[in-house]
């Protein structure tokens, strides 16, 4: 179907409406964020959600937080996470999670690393350890070291 031809006046009017909608959305989100910031007993989840949806606080390419940020926070809170919960909540399968688990080791600072693996029998993601050093029984990804210098 060919594009509808619009006159310059129609195009200008349409652009003006679009910009007005964007401004309204941005102002609304900033109002919510300011309301949440002013409260004392607001759960951290609400503050994080308000910050994520607020324009101008881009972290990842899509305007929301990066997968690494989300999953690092998620695995800091939980030592065992069912695979089905990850799929239902984040719509990510094993292949995508494998990349995220490598990123939690590779891209986090050494002190903030999270060593997680998938237990296929229990169908759960299990956190094996936290910190710079890999757990004793770790068989997954390890950062490359050359002459005691870490190369990621």
Secondary structure, 3 states (H helix, E strand, C coil): CCCCCCCHHHHHHHHHHHHHHHHHHHHHHHHHHHHHHHCCCCCHHHHHHHHHHCCCCCCCCCCCCCHHHHHHHHHHHCCEEEHHHHHHHHCCCHHHHHHHHHHHHHCCCHHHCEEEEEECCCCEEEEEEECCCCCCCCCCCCCEEECCEEEC
